């Protein structure tokens, strides 16, 4: 088989059901299927996932396995390297932000090869259970209204609800109102009151670590959406988990080169702006970025990971004719990412010196 370096995932289902899933680009209907995974067969439900990618020829899928496990299968159609999500989540895990595990594989649907996909672990109760993390509530930031502000990012009018942009996945009756209260208080407070409140309701160290990861990898869309926020059971404080990091390492979410200076040192959203009004938080963040630039975010640290991923993918990518980008572009991607790392380091070191 062409994909000898990758594991195989196989879905078998009624042909008419598969056709219906694939033609309903914006539908959310799931159809019964059988999944062959690691020499085991599971009953499952199969459907589409994604945002703008739903209109692409090569679809992304979600698989709900009987028993509660969910798998996200990304076509990564816009990413010529097919490594950006995997590399980003590796980086977040490396610096101490629990993030989804990933695995590249070769997909077969009803006996027909579909090419290379990226399997991404779902952020759900099982995610926290595996890591021994207590989770009191879980909320997804699903669009750019999840920016912690009081106004709509498009109309600039007052938001009808401060829960706009969010989707509750786990929680109780007061989960929504608690997050709404957090956003409202955050926006009305300042000075010492703000400092005390955020220290009580937000895991500051973890938030700044997440922010650092988003800034270093250059995910412009990662500050006001594409994250999950949860309440830690023991402390009751909010923490954040990254999600959807295809548009990183020098390319945007459509795969276009976007430069290494697209994202500013301070990132973007109202919560970050408010935190940086507190001098102690600014110092903490500056020290953190400086430390990461000297340790985790260097070519020496990241090149072995990039090289391993690239070598693992190369034989399968060469034989995957469903890809948008050419194989030659894929071959050049490690150098593209190395250039981004070097340029990003220079940009952020300069920004650190200039940020008062």
The 8 nearest C-alpha neighbors of each residue, nearest first, counted from 0:
[[1, 2, 3, 315, 4, 318, 5, 105],
 [2, 0, 3, 315, 318, 314, 319, 4],
 [1, 3, 315, 4, 5, 0, 314, 105],
 [2, 4, 5, 1, 0, 315, 314, 6],
 [5, 3, 2, 311, 6, 314, 315, 312],
 [6, 4, 104, 2, 3, 105, 7, 103],
 [5, 7, 104, 105, 8, 4, 103, 3],
 [8, 6, 105, 104, 106, 9, 5, 36],
 [9, 7, 106, 36, 35, 105, 107, 104],
 [8, 10, 107, 35, 34, 106, 108, 7],
 [11, 9, 34, 108, 33, 109, 107, 35],
 [12, 10, 109, 33, 32, 108, 34, 9],
 [11, 13, 32, 14, 33, 10, 109, 31],
 [12, 14, 16, 15, 17, 11, 32, 31],
 [15, 13, 17, 16, 12, 18, 109, 11],
 [14, 16, 18, 17, 13, 19, 12, 20],
 [17, 15, 19, 13, 14, 18, 20, 30],
 [18, 16, 20, 14, 19, 15, 21, 13],
 [17, 19, 15, 21, 16, 20, 22, 14],
 [18, 20, 16, 22, 17, 21, 15, 23],
 [21, 19, 17, 18, 23, 22, 46, 16],
 [20, 22, 18, 19, 23, 17, 24, 47],
 [21, 23, 19, 24, 20, 18, 17, 26],
 [24, 22, 26, 25, 21, 20, 19, 27],
 [25, 23, 53, 22, 26, 54, 21, 47],
 [26, 24, 23, 27, 53, 47, 54, 50],
 [25, 27, 23, 28, 24, 47, 20, 46],
 [28, 26, 29, 25, 47, 46, 48, 23],
 [27, 29, 26, 46, 30, 20, 47, 45],
 [28, 30, 46, 45, 44, 27, 31, 20],
 [29, 31, 45, 44, 16, 32, 46, 28],
 [32, 30, 44, 43, 45, 12, 29, 33],
 [33, 31, 12, 43, 44, 11, 42, 45],
 [32, 34, 42, 11, 41, 10, 43, 12],
 [33, 35, 10, 41, 40, 9, 36, 42],
 [36, 34, 40, 9, 39, 8, 38, 10],
 [35, 37, 39, 38, 8, 34, 40, 9],
 [36, 38, 39, 35, 8, 7, 6, 40],
 [39, 37, 36, 35, 40, 8, 7, 34],
 [38, 40, 36, 37, 35, 41, 34, 33],
 [39, 41, 35, 34, 36, 33, 38, 42],
 [42, 40, 34, 33, 43, 35, 39, 64],
 [41, 43, 33, 65, 32, 64, 34, 40],
 [42, 44, 64, 32, 63, 65, 33, 31],
 [45, 43, 31, 63, 30, 32, 29, 62],
 [44, 46, 62, 29, 30, 61, 32, 31],
 [47, 45, 29, 61, 60, 20, 28, 30],
 [48, 46, 60, 61, 59, 20, 27, 49],
 [49, 47, 60, 59, 61, 46, 53, 50],
 [48, 50, 52, 53, 59, 51, 47, 60],
 [49, 51, 52, 53, 48, 54, 25, 24],
 [52, 50, 53, 54, 49, 55, 253, 25],
 [51, 53, 55, 50, 54, 49, 58, 59],
 [54, 52, 24, 51, 55, 49, 50, 58],
 [55, 53, 52, 24, 51, 56, 58, 25],
 [56, 54, 52, 57, 53, 58, 51, 76],
 [55, 57, 58, 54, 53, 321, 52, 76],
 [56, 58, 55, 74, 76, 321, 59, 322],
 [59, 57, 55, 53, 56, 74, 60, 52],
 [58, 60, 73, 74, 48, 72, 47, 49],
 [61, 59, 47, 72, 48, 46, 71, 58],
 [60, 62, 71, 46, 48, 70, 47, 72],
 [61, 63, 45, 70, 69, 44, 64, 71],
 [64, 62, 69, 44, 43, 68, 65, 70],
 [63, 65, 43, 68, 69, 67, 66, 62],
 [64, 66, 43, 42, 67, 63, 41, 68],
 [67, 65, 64, 68, 63, 43, 42, 69],
 [66, 68, 65, 64, 69, 63, 125, 124],
 [67, 69, 64, 66, 63, 70, 65, 125],
 [70, 68, 63, 62, 64, 121, 67, 71],
 [71, 69, 62, 61, 120, 121, 119, 72],
 [72, 70, 61, 119, 118, 60, 73, 120],
 [71, 73, 118, 60, 117, 59, 61, 116],
 [74, 72, 59, 117, 75, 116, 71, 118],
 [73, 75, 116, 59, 76, 58, 57, 117],
 [76, 74, 73, 78, 77, 81, 116, 117],
 [75, 77, 74, 78, 323, 322, 57, 79],
 [78, 76, 254, 253, 75, 79, 252, 323],
 [77, 79, 81, 254, 80, 75, 76, 245],
 [80, 78, 324, 329, 81, 77, 328, 254],
 [81, 79, 82, 329, 78, 332, 83, 309],
 [80, 82, 78, 79, 75, 83, 84, 76],
 [83, 81, 80, 85, 86, 84, 308, 78],
 [84, 82, 86, 245, 85, 87, 81, 247],
 [85, 83, 244, 245, 87, 86, 82, 88],
 [84, 86, 82, 88, 83, 87, 101, 89],
 [87, 85, 89, 83, 84, 88, 82, 90],
 [88, 86, 90, 84, 89, 85, 83, 91],
 [87, 89, 91, 90, 85, 86, 98, 92],
 [88, 90, 86, 92, 87, 91, 93, 85],
 [89, 91, 93, 87, 88, 92, 86, 94],
 [92, 90, 88, 96, 94, 93, 89, 212],
 [91, 93, 96, 95, 89, 97, 90, 94],
 [92, 94, 90, 91, 95, 89, 96, 295],
 [95, 93, 91, 92, 96, 90, 295, 208],
 [94, 96, 92, 93, 97, 91, 208, 205],
 [95, 97, 91, 92, 98, 94, 209, 208],
 [98, 96, 92, 95, 240, 91, 99, 130],
 [97, 99, 88, 92, 96, 240, 91, 241],
 [100, 98, 120, 119, 88, 101, 121, 122],
 [99, 101, 120, 119, 98, 88, 102, 89],
 [102, 100, 119, 118, 85, 120, 99, 117],
 [101, 103, 118, 117, 104, 119, 100, 85],
 [104, 102, 117, 116, 118, 5, 101, 115],
 [103, 105, 6, 5, 116, 7, 115, 117],
 [104, 106, 115, 7, 114, 116, 8, 6],
 [107, 105, 8, 113, 114, 9, 7, 112],
 [106, 108, 112, 9, 111, 113, 110, 10],
 [109, 107, 10, 111, 110, 9, 11, 112],
 [110, 108, 11, 111, 10, 107, 12, 9],
 [109, 111, 108, 107, 112, 11, 9, 10],
 [110, 112, 108, 107, 109, 113, 106, 9],
 [113, 111, 107, 114, 106, 108, 110, 105],
 [114, 112, 106, 107, 111, 108, 115, 321],
 [115, 113, 319, 105, 106, 112, 321, 116],
 [114, 116, 105, 104, 106, 319, 316, 315],
 [117, 115, 74, 104, 73, 103, 105, 72],
 [116, 118, 103, 73, 72, 102, 104, 119],
 [117, 119, 72, 102, 101, 71, 103, 73],
 [120, 118, 101, 71, 100, 99, 117, 121],
 [119, 121, 99, 100, 70, 101, 71, 122],
 [120, 122, 123, 69, 70, 119, 71, 99],
 [123, 121, 126, 120, 99, 124, 125, 227],
 [122, 124, 126, 125, 121, 127, 168, 137],
 [123, 125, 126, 127, 128, 122, 134, 169],
 [124, 126, 128, 123, 127, 129, 68, 122],
 [127, 125, 123, 124, 122, 129, 128, 130],
 [128, 126, 132, 130, 124, 125, 129, 131],
 [127, 129, 125, 131, 130, 126, 124, 132],
 [130, 128, 127, 126, 131, 125, 132, 124],
 [131, 129, 127, 128, 132, 126, 97, 125],
 [130, 132, 128, 129, 127, 133, 126, 134],
 [133, 131, 127, 130, 128, 134, 231, 129],
 [132, 134, 232, 231, 131, 135, 127, 233],
 [133, 135, 231, 232, 136, 230, 132, 229],
 [134, 136, 232, 230, 231, 170, 133, 229],
 [137, 135, 170, 169, 230, 229, 134, 174],
 [138, 136, 229, 169, 168, 228, 167, 170],
 [137, 139, 167, 228, 168, 166, 227, 229],
 [138, 140, 227, 166, 165, 141, 167, 226],
 [141, 139, 165, 224, 226, 145, 225, 164],
 [140, 142, 164, 224, 165, 139, 225, 166],
 [143, 141, 164, 224, 144, 140, 145, 223],
 [142, 144, 223, 224, 145, 146, 164, 152],
 [143, 145, 164, 146, 142, 163, 151, 152],
 [144, 146, 164, 223, 143, 140, 224, 147],
 [145, 147, 223, 268, 144, 148, 269, 143],
 [148, 146, 269, 182, 270, 145, 268, 149],
 [149, 147, 269, 146, 150, 182, 186, 268],
 [148, 150, 158, 157, 161, 147, 151, 183],
 [151, 149, 157, 158, 156, 155, 148, 152],
 [150, 152, 155, 158, 153, 156, 154, 157],
 [153, 151, 155, 154, 144, 150, 143, 156],
 [154, 152, 151, 155, 156, 150, 144, 143],
 [153, 155, 156, 151, 152, 150, 157, 158],
 [156, 154, 151, 150, 152, 153, 157, 158],
 [157, 155, 154, 150, 151, 158, 153, 152],
 [156, 158, 150, 149, 151, 159, 155, 160],
 [157, 159, 150, 160, 151, 149, 161, 156],
 [160, 158, 157, 161, 163, 151, 162, 156],
 [161, 159, 162, 158, 163, 179, 157, 149],
 [160, 162, 163, 179, 158, 149, 159, 182],
 [163, 161, 160, 165, 179, 164, 175, 178],
 [164, 162, 161, 160, 165, 144, 145, 158],
 [163, 165, 144, 145, 142, 141, 140, 162],
 [166, 164, 140, 163, 139, 162, 141, 145],
 [167, 165, 139, 138, 168, 140, 141, 164],
 [166, 168, 138, 169, 139, 137, 165, 170],
 [169, 167, 138, 137, 166, 170, 139, 136],
 [170, 168, 137, 136, 167, 138, 171, 135],
 [171, 169, 136, 174, 137, 135, 168, 172],
 [170, 172, 174, 173, 169, 136, 175, 135],
 [173, 171, 174, 170, 175, 176, 177, 169],
 [172, 174, 176, 171, 175, 177, 170, 178],
 [173, 175, 177, 171, 170, 176, 172, 178],
 [176, 174, 178, 177, 173, 179, 162, 172],
 [175, 177, 179, 173, 178, 174, 180, 172],
 [176, 178, 180, 174, 175, 179, 173, 181],
 [179, 177, 181, 180, 175, 176, 182, 174],
 [180, 178, 176, 182, 181, 161, 177, 162],
 [179, 181, 183, 177, 178, 182, 184, 176],
 [180, 182, 178, 184, 179, 183, 185, 177],
 [181, 183, 185, 179, 180, 147, 184, 178],
 [184, 182, 180, 186, 185, 181, 179, 187],
 [185, 183, 187, 181, 186, 182, 188, 180],
 [184, 186, 182, 183, 188, 187, 181, 193],
 [185, 187, 183, 184, 188, 182, 148, 149],
 [186, 188, 184, 185, 183, 189, 193, 182],
 [189, 187, 193, 185, 186, 184, 192, 190],
 [188, 190, 193, 192, 191, 187, 194, 273],
 [191, 189, 193, 192, 194, 277, 188, 276],
 [190, 192, 194, 193, 195, 189, 277, 196],
 [191, 193, 195, 194, 190, 189, 196, 188],
 [194, 192, 189, 188, 196, 191, 190, 195],
 [193, 195, 191, 197, 192, 196, 198, 190],
 [196, 194, 198, 192, 193, 197, 191, 199],
 [195, 197, 193, 199, 198, 194, 192, 200],
 [196, 198, 200, 201, 199, 194, 195, 193],
 [199, 197, 195, 196, 201, 200, 194, 203],
 [198, 200, 196, 197, 201, 195, 236, 202],
 [199, 201, 236, 197, 198, 196, 237, 202],
 [202, 200, 236, 237, 197, 203, 198, 199],
 [201, 203, 205, 236, 204, 238, 237, 206],
 [204, 202, 206, 201, 205, 207, 198, 197],
 [205, 203, 207, 206, 202, 208, 283, 284],
 [204, 206, 208, 202, 207, 203, 209, 238],
 [207, 205, 203, 209, 208, 204, 202, 210],
 [208, 206, 210, 204, 209, 205, 211, 203],
 [207, 209, 205, 211, 210, 206, 204, 212],
 [210, 208, 206, 212, 211, 207, 205, 96],
 [211, 209, 207, 213, 208, 212, 206, 214],
 [210, 212, 208, 214, 209, 213, 215, 207],
 [211, 213, 209, 215, 210, 214, 216, 91],
 [212, 214, 210, 216, 218, 211, 215, 217],
 [215, 213, 217, 211, 212, 216, 266, 210],
 [214, 216, 212, 217, 213, 211, 343, 296],
 [215, 217, 248, 213, 247, 214, 218, 212],
 [218, 216, 214, 247, 215, 262, 213, 219],
 [217, 219, 247, 221, 220, 213, 216, 246],
 [218, 220, 221, 262, 217, 222, 261, 246],
 [221, 219, 218, 222, 224, 223, 225, 246],
 [220, 222, 218, 225, 224, 219, 223, 213],
 [223, 221, 267, 224, 220, 268, 219, 266],
 [222, 224, 146, 143, 145, 221, 268, 220],
 [225, 223, 140, 142, 143, 221, 226, 141],
 [226, 224, 242, 221, 140, 243, 141, 241],
 [227, 225, 241, 242, 140, 240, 224, 139],
 [226, 228, 139, 240, 239, 138, 140, 241],
 [229, 227, 239, 138, 238, 137, 240, 139],
 [230, 228, 137, 136, 238, 237, 138, 231],
 [231, 229, 237, 135, 136, 236, 235, 134],
 [230, 232, 134, 235, 236, 133, 234, 233],
 [233, 231, 133, 135, 134, 235, 234, 230],
 [232, 234, 231, 235, 133, 236, 134, 135],
 [233, 235, 236, 231, 232, 230, 202, 200],
 [236, 234, 231, 232, 230, 233, 237, 200],
 [237, 235, 200, 201, 234, 230, 231, 202],
 [236, 238, 230, 201, 229, 202, 200, 231],
 [239, 237, 229, 228, 202, 206, 230, 205],
 [238, 240, 228, 227, 206, 229, 226, 241],
 [239, 241, 227, 226, 98, 228, 97, 242],
 [242, 240, 226, 98, 227, 225, 239, 243],
 [241, 243, 226, 225, 244, 240, 227, 221],
 [244, 242, 225, 245, 84, 241, 221, 226],
 [243, 245, 84, 246, 247, 242, 87, 218],
 [244, 246, 84, 83, 247, 243, 252, 78],
 [247, 245, 252, 251, 244, 250, 218, 254],
 [246, 248, 218, 217, 250, 249, 216, 245],
 [247, 249, 216, 336, 250, 217, 339, 83],
 [248, 250, 258, 259, 247, 257, 339, 256],
 [251, 249, 256, 255, 257, 254, 247, 246],
 [250, 252, 246, 254, 253, 255, 257, 247],
 [251, 253, 246, 254, 245, 250, 77, 255],
 [254, 252, 77, 251, 255, 246, 78, 250],
 [253, 255, 77, 78, 250, 251, 252, 256],
 [254, 256, 250, 251, 253, 257, 252, 77],
 [257, 255, 250, 249, 258, 251, 254, 259],
 [258, 256, 250, 249, 251, 255, 261, 259],
 [259, 257, 249, 260, 256, 261, 250, 339],
 [258, 260, 343, 249, 339, 261, 342, 257],
 [259, 261, 262, 258, 263, 346, 343, 217],
 [262, 260, 259, 258, 257, 263, 217, 219],
 [263, 261, 260, 217, 219, 266, 214, 264],
 [262, 264, 266, 265, 261, 260, 214, 267],
 [263, 265, 266, 347, 214, 350, 262, 351],
 [266, 264, 263, 267, 214, 271, 272, 262],
 [267, 265, 263, 264, 214, 262, 222, 268],
 [266, 268, 222, 265, 271, 269, 223, 272],
 [269, 267, 146, 271, 270, 223, 222, 272],
 [268, 270, 272, 147, 148, 271, 146, 273],
 [269, 271, 273, 272, 268, 147, 274, 185],
 [270, 272, 274, 273, 269, 268, 275, 267],
 [273, 271, 269, 275, 270, 274, 268, 276],
 [272, 274, 270, 276, 271, 275, 269, 185],
 [275, 273, 271, 276, 272, 277, 270, 280],
 [276, 274, 277, 281, 272, 273, 280, 271],
 [275, 277, 273, 274, 278, 272, 190, 281],
 [278, 276, 275, 280, 279, 274, 281, 194],
 [277, 279, 281, 280, 282, 276, 275, 274],
 [280, 278, 282, 281, 277, 283, 275, 284],
 [281, 279, 283, 282, 278, 277, 275, 284],
 [282, 280, 278, 284, 275, 283, 279, 285],
 [283, 281, 285, 279, 280, 284, 286, 278],
 [282, 284, 280, 286, 281, 285, 287, 279],
 [283, 285, 287, 281, 286, 282, 207, 280],
 [286, 284, 282, 288, 287, 283, 289, 281],
 [287, 285, 289, 283, 284, 288, 290, 282],
 [286, 288, 284, 290, 289, 285, 283, 291],
 [289, 287, 291, 285, 290, 286, 292, 284],
 [288, 290, 286, 292, 287, 291, 285, 293],
 [289, 291, 287, 293, 288, 292, 286, 294],
 [292, 290, 294, 288, 295, 293, 289, 296],
 [293, 291, 296, 289, 290, 294, 288, 297],
 [294, 292, 290, 291, 289, 295, 296, 297],
 [293, 295, 291, 292, 296, 290, 297, 300],
 [296, 294, 291, 297, 300, 292, 293, 94],
 [297, 295, 292, 291, 294, 300, 293, 298],
 [298, 296, 300, 299, 295, 301, 294, 292],
 [297, 299, 301, 302, 300, 337, 340, 296],
 [298, 300, 297, 302, 301, 303, 296, 295],
 [301, 299, 297, 298, 302, 295, 296, 303],
 [300, 302, 298, 304, 303, 299, 305, 297],
 [301, 303, 305, 298, 304, 299, 306, 300],
 [304, 302, 306, 305, 301, 307, 300, 299],
 [305, 303, 307, 301, 302, 306, 308, 86],
 [306, 304, 302, 308, 307, 303, 309, 301],
 [305, 307, 309, 303, 304, 308, 302, 310],
 [306, 308, 304, 310, 309, 305, 303, 311],
 [309, 307, 311, 305, 306, 310, 312, 304],
 [308, 310, 306, 312, 311, 307, 313, 305],
 [311, 309, 313, 307, 312, 308, 306, 314],
 [310, 312, 308, 309, 313, 4, 307, 314],
 [313, 311, 309, 310, 315, 314, 316, 308],
 [312, 314, 316, 310, 315, 311, 309, 317],
 [315, 313, 317, 316, 312, 2, 318, 1],
 [314, 316, 2, 318, 317, 313, 312, 1],
 [317, 315, 319, 313, 318, 314, 312, 115],
 [316, 318, 314, 315, 319, 326, 313, 320],
 [317, 319, 315, 316, 320, 1, 314, 2],
 [320, 318, 316, 114, 321, 317, 315, 322],
 [319, 321, 322, 318, 114, 317, 316, 323],
 [322, 320, 319, 114, 323, 57, 113, 56],
 [321, 323, 320, 324, 319, 76, 325, 316],
 [324, 322, 76, 321, 325, 77, 79, 320],
 [325, 323, 79, 322, 328, 326, 329, 77],
 [326, 324, 328, 327, 329, 323, 322, 79],
 [325, 327, 329, 328, 317, 330, 324, 316],
 [326, 328, 330, 325, 329, 331, 324, 332],
 [329, 327, 331, 325, 330, 326, 324, 332],
 [328, 330, 326, 80, 332, 327, 331, 79],
 [329, 331, 327, 328, 332, 326, 333, 313],
 [332, 330, 328, 329, 334, 333, 335, 327],
 [331, 333, 335, 329, 334, 80, 330, 336],
 [334, 332, 336, 335, 331, 337, 305, 306],
 [335, 333, 337, 336, 332, 331, 338, 339],
 [334, 336, 332, 338, 333, 337, 339, 331],
 [335, 337, 339, 333, 338, 334, 248, 332],
 [338, 336, 334, 340, 339, 335, 333, 341],
 [339, 337, 335, 341, 336, 340, 342, 334],
 [338, 340, 336, 342, 337, 341, 249, 343],
 [341, 339, 343, 337, 338, 342, 344, 336],
 [340, 342, 344, 338, 343, 339, 337, 345],
 [341, 343, 339, 345, 344, 340, 338, 259],
 [344, 342, 346, 340, 345, 259, 341, 339],
 [343, 345, 341, 347, 342, 346, 348, 340],
 [346, 344, 342, 348, 343, 347, 349, 341],
 [347, 345, 343, 349, 344, 348, 350, 342],
 [348, 346, 350, 349, 344, 345, 351, 343],
 [347, 349, 351, 345, 350, 346, 344, 352],
 [348, 350, 352, 346, 347, 351, 345, 353],
 [351, 349, 347, 353, 352, 348, 354, 346],
 [350, 352, 348, 354, 349, 353, 347, 285],
 [351, 353, 349, 350, 354, 348, 355, 347],
 [352, 354, 350, 351, 355, 349, 348, 347],
 [355, 353, 351, 352, 350, 349, 264, 285],
 [354, 353, 352, 351, 281, 350, 278, 282]]
